[in-house]
Amino acid sequence: MSPLIAEAAGNPQNTFPNALRLRPMTAKHRAAPPLPTGTVTFLFTDIEGSTRLWETHHDAMRTALARHDEILRKCIDAQRGHVFKTGGYPICAAFDNARDAVHAALAAQLALCTEAWPESNRITHN
């Protein structure tokens, strides 16, 4: 684990180091970001072992998936990303640049890792 990610993951106040800090939201409800144009960076997600989790913990998975999606959308929105597909558990998003996509992915990974999941709802995110 990189020192930067370790620092963020080990921070009990859930604050991010400067390099990973999300852009602040300035309004409670803001307009959707414009669709990216030109060179676009895509972010695709998946949940490791999701088929098994749906088969063995269906109700818990439904609850965990709702929280998972909320976390991902907040991280994507904070970096001006555009979610263009949600097919159950994968989320597909587009960004104007790679930096914003990477920041969204890191923020989501850290948020998912520090989330207090019930043991049956533990999600490993790829």
VOBA-1610 file (N, C-alpha, C; in pm, whole numbers, padded with zeros to 5 digits, always signed):
BEGIN
Met+00085-00117+00000Met+00000+00000+00000Met+00090+00123+00000Ser+00054+00219-00082Ser+00136+00340-00089Ser+00122+00418+00041Pro+00223+00497+00078Pro+00215+00577+00201Pro+00096+00673+00199Leu+00064+00727+00082Leu-00047+00821+00070Leu-00179+00753+00101Ile-00200+00634+00045Ile-00324+00561+00069Ile-00328+00512+00213Ala-00215+00463+00265Ala-00210+00419+00403Ala-00244+00534+00498Glu-00193+00653+00469Glu-00222+00769+00552Glu-00371+00799+00551Ala-00432+00795+00433Ala-00575+00826+00422Ala-00659+00718+00489Ala-00624+00590+00469Ala-00701+00480+00525Ala-00689+00477+00677Gly-00574+00518+00730Gly-00553+00514+00874Gly-00598+00639+00947Asn-00655+00732+00879Asn-00697+00858+00939Asn-00833+00841+01006Pro-00842+00845+01138Pro-00969+00819+01205Pro-01076+00925+01180Gln-01037+01043+01138Gln-01136+01146+01109Gln-01188+01136+00967Asn-01141+01035+00891Asn-01183+01016+00752Asn-01158+01139+00666Thr-01053+01214+00696Thr-01016+01325+00610Thr-00908+01276+00515Phe-00903+01331+00400Phe-00809+01287+00299Phe-00687+01377+00298Pro-00570+01320+00268Pro-00453+01405+00250Pro-00477+01500+00133Asn-00402+01608+00127Asn-00425+01710+00025Asn-00436+01653-00115Ala-00352+01555-00150Ala-00353+01502-00286Ala-00483+01430-00319Leu-00555+01382-00217Leu-00679+01307-00241Leu-00803+01383-00200Arg-00787+01503-00148Arg-00902+01576-00098Arg-01003+01601-00210Leu-01128+01574-00181Leu-01234+01595-00279Leu-01265+01743-00290Arg-01308+01783-00406Arg-01350+01922-00423Arg-01476+01945-00340Pro-01484+02056-00268Pro-01602+02081-00186Pro-01724+02107-00273Met-01838+02063-00223Met-01963+02092-00293Met-02011+02226-00239Thr-02048+02315-00328Thr-02085+02450-00286Thr-02235+02469-00273Ala-02314+02378-00322Ala-02458+02392-00312Ala-02518+02256-00280Lys-02632+02257-00212Lys-02695+02131-00176Lys-02738+02057-00302His-02795+02126-00394His-02836+02065-00520His-02766+02141-00632Arg-02682+02071-00703Arg-02615+02140-00812Arg-02648+02069-00943Ala-02635+02143-01049Ala-02667+02088-01181Ala-02570+01976-01216Ala-02618+01881-01295Ala-02531+01773-01341Ala-02417+01832-01422Pro-02298+01774-01410Pro-02186+01826-01488Pro-02212+01805-01637Pro-02155+01890-01720Pro-02173+01870-01863Pro-02106+01739-01905Leu-02159+01679-02008Leu-02099+01555-02057Leu-01958+01584-02106Pro-01865+01494-02077Pro-01728+01516-02123Pro-01721+01511-02276Thr-01628+01585-02330Thr-01606+01585-02475Thr-01457+01571-02502Gly-01421+01546-02626Gly-01280+01531-02661Gly-01226+01400-02608Thr-01108+01404-02549Thr-01050+01284-02489Thr-01119+01261-02356Val-01181+01145-02342Val-01262+01112-02225Val-01197+00996-02151Thr-01201+01001-02019Thr-01153+00891-01935Thr-01272+00821-01874Phe-01273+00687-01883Phe-01383+00607-01831Phe-01342+00537-01702Leu-01438+00523-01612Leu-01420+00449-01487Leu-01526+00341-01485Phe-01484+00216-01474Phe-01575+00102-01466Phe-01551+00032-01333Thr-01657-00004-01264Thr-01644-00070-01134Thr-01708-00208-01137Asp-01671-00287-01039Asp-01730-00419-01020Asp-01715-00455-00874Ile-01798-00544-00825Ile-01789-00591-00687Ile-01740-00735-00690Glu-01627-00758-00627Glu-01568-00892-00624Glu-01661-00989-00551Gly-01688-01103-00616Gly-01770-01207-00554Gly-01917-01174-00546Ser-01965-01081-00628Ser-02104-01035-00616Ser-02205-01146-00645Thr-02175-01232-00741Thr-02270-01341-00772Thr-02291-01428-00650Arg-02180-01466-00586Arg-02189-01549-00465Arg-02263-01475-00354Leu-02234-01345-00338Leu-02301-01267-00235Leu-02452-01257-00260Trp-02492-01239-00385Trp-02636-01234-00417Trp-02702-01368-00386Glu-02632-01476-00413Glu-02689-01610-00389Glu-02697-01645-00241Thr-02598-01602-00163Thr-02591-01644-00023Thr-02644-01540+00076His-02644-01413+00039His-02687-01306+00130His-02770-01203+00053His-02879-01248-00008His-02956-01161-00097His-03002-01032-00030Asp-03065-01042+00087Asp-03116-00921+00153Asp-03004-00829+00197Ala-02897-00887+00252Ala-02783-00806+00295Ala-02718-00738+00175Met-02711-00809+00063Met-02650-00754-00058Met-02731-00635-00110Arg-02861-00644-00102Arg-02946-00533-00148Arg-02915-00407-00066Thr-02903-00423+00065Thr-02871-00310+00153Thr-02731-00257+00125Ala-02635-00349+00114Ala-02496-00308+00089Ala-02483-00240-00046Leu-02553-00288-00146Leu-02545-00229-00280Leu-02597-00086-00281Ala-02702-00060-00206Ala-02755+00077-00199Ala-02650+00171-00140Arg-02583+00127-00035Arg-02478+00210+00028Arg-02357+00223-00064His-02319+00114-00129His-02209+00113-00226His-02234+00217-00335Asp-02353+00214-00393Asp-02386+00307-00500Asp-02384+00452-00452Glu-02433+00475-00331Glu-02433+00610-00275Glu-02289+00661-00259Ile-02202+00577-00208Ile-02061+00614-00189Ile-01998+00646-00324Leu-02016+00557-00422Leu-01954+00578-00553Leu-02006+00704-00620Arg-02136+00726-00616Arg-02192+00845-00680Arg-02137+00973-00617Lys-02124+00976-00485Lys-02070+01095-00419Lys-01926+01120-00464Cys-01847+01014-00471Cys-01706+01029-00512Cys-01696+01072-00659Ile-01779+01016-00744Ile-01779+01051-00886Ile-01828+01194-00905Asp-01937+01229-00839Asp-01992+01364-00851Asp-01892+01469-00800Ala-01823+01438-00690Ala-01729+01534-00633Ala-01614+01565-00728Gln-01587+01475-00820Gln-01478+01497-00917Gln-01533+01532-01056Arg-01657+01577-01060Arg-01722+01620-01184Arg-01735+01509-01288Gly-01755+01387-01239Gly-01776+01275-01330Gly-01923+01263-01367His-01948+01185-01471His-02084+01164-01520His-02112+01014-01522Val-02204+00967-01437Val-02244+00826-01438Val-02334+00806-01559Phe-02294+00713-01647Phe-02377+00692-01766Phe-02438+00552-01770Lys-02403+00466-01677Lys-02465+00333-01675Lys-02455+00277-01534Thr-02566+00224-01488Thr-02568+00143-01366Thr-02652+00021-01400Gly-02590-00093-01402Gly-02661-00216-01437Gly-02666-00309-01320Gly-02722-00265-01209Gly-02719-00345-01089Gly-02603-00301-01004Tyr-02489-00367-01017Tyr-02375-00330-00935Tyr-02259-00269-01010Pro-02241-00289-01139Pro-02131-00212-01198Pro-02178-00068-01221Ile-02086+00024-01202Ile-02113+00165-01233Ile-02013+00207-01338Cys-02061+00275-01441Cys-01974+00325-01547Cys-01985+00477-01546Ala-01869+00544-01546Ala-01867+00689-01540Ala-01765+00743-01639Ala-01786+00866-01681Ala-01695+00932-01774Ala-01648+01063-01711Phe-01522+01099-01741Phe-01460+01219-01687Phe-01390+01294-01799Asp-01375+01425-01780Asp-01303+01508-01877Asp-01154+01477-01881Asn-01100+01424-01769Asn-00957+01398-01765Asn-00927+01282-01671Ala-00810+01224-01689Ala-00770+01107-01610Ala-00752+01141-01462Arg-00702+01260-01433Arg-00678+01297-01293Arg-00807+01290-01212Asp-00915+01347-01264Asp-01042+01343-01191Asp-01092+01200-01175Ala-01074+01116-01277Ala-01116+00977-01268Ala-01037+00901-01162Val-00907+00924-01159Val-00822+00858-01059Val-00859+00906-00919His-00881+01034-00902His-00918+01086-00770His-01052+01026-00726Ala-01147+01015-00817Ala-01276+00954-00783Ala-01258+00808-00744Ala-01177+00735-00820Ala-01154+00593-00792Ala-01085+00575-00656Leu-00983+00657-00628Leu-00914+00647-00498Leu-01006+00683-00382Ala-01082+00789-00399Ala-01174+00830-00293Ala-01278+00722-00268Ala-01329+00662-00376Ala-01429+00555-00361Ala-01368+00434-00292Gln-01249+00394-00335Gln-01183+00278-00275Gln-01160+00301-00126Leu-01111+00419-00090Leu-01087+00450+00051Leu-01217+00454+00130Ala-01319+00514+00073Ala-01448+00522+00142Ala-01509+00383+00161Leu-01498+00298+00059Leu-01551+00162+00071Leu-01472+00081+00174Cys-01341+00103+00178Cys-01256+00030+00274Cys-01280+00074+00418Thr-01315+00198+00438Thr-01335+00247+00574Thr-01480+00242+00618Glu-01570+00205+00529Glu-01712+00192+00564Glu-01729+00081+00668Ala-01816+00102+00765Ala-01841+00003+00869Ala-01945-00097+00821Trp-01903-00187+00730Trp-01994-00288+00675Trp-02023-00395+00780Pro-02148-00440+00789Pro-02171-00561+00868Pro-02094-00675+00803Glu-02050-00771+00880Glu-01964-00878+00827Glu-02024-00945+00704Ser-02153-00969+00702Ser-02217-01034+00587Ser-02225-00943+00465Asn-02200-00812+00484Asn-02208-00716+00374Asn-02072-00669+00327Arg-01964-00730+00375Arg-01829-00687+00338Arg-01812-00694+00188Ile-01772-00581+00128Ile-01756-00573-00017Ile-01610-00544-00049Thr-01556-00620-00142Thr-01422-00591-00195Thr-01443-00532-00331His-01392-00413-00353His-01417-00339-00476His-01297-00345-00567Asn-01320-00377-00695Asn-01213-00383-00795Asn-01210-00256-00877
//
